[in-house]
Amino acid sequence: MKRFKFSLTLSLVTLAASAHLSAQDTNTDNHTITISVPEVALVDIEPAASKNITLGFTAPTEAGNPIVANAANTTL
């Protein structure tokens, strides 16, 4: 019983002490964010032979290298 009273007292003291603690600060800050969206042309492509458009890319051989587009096809 003595151990229970000690544990209860310690718990209540800890609860009372922690009621006044706060980890939040009151500092504020402002940030300016600029987003630039380039112009995009929407083109309606309707070739006579086929309506399929195939994009081909060559995979890089080493991590971090960009993908490379195949030769341009201007037959549309």
GIPE-V729514 format. One record per pair of residues at least 12 apart in sequence whose C-alpha atoms are under 8 Angstrom apart, sorted by the first residue. I is the first residue (numbers start at 0). GAP is how many residues later the second one is. Records with the same first field share a line. If there is no record, write none. Layout:
I=GAP, GAP
This chain:
44=31
45=30
46=29
54=14
55=13, 14
56=12, 13
57=12
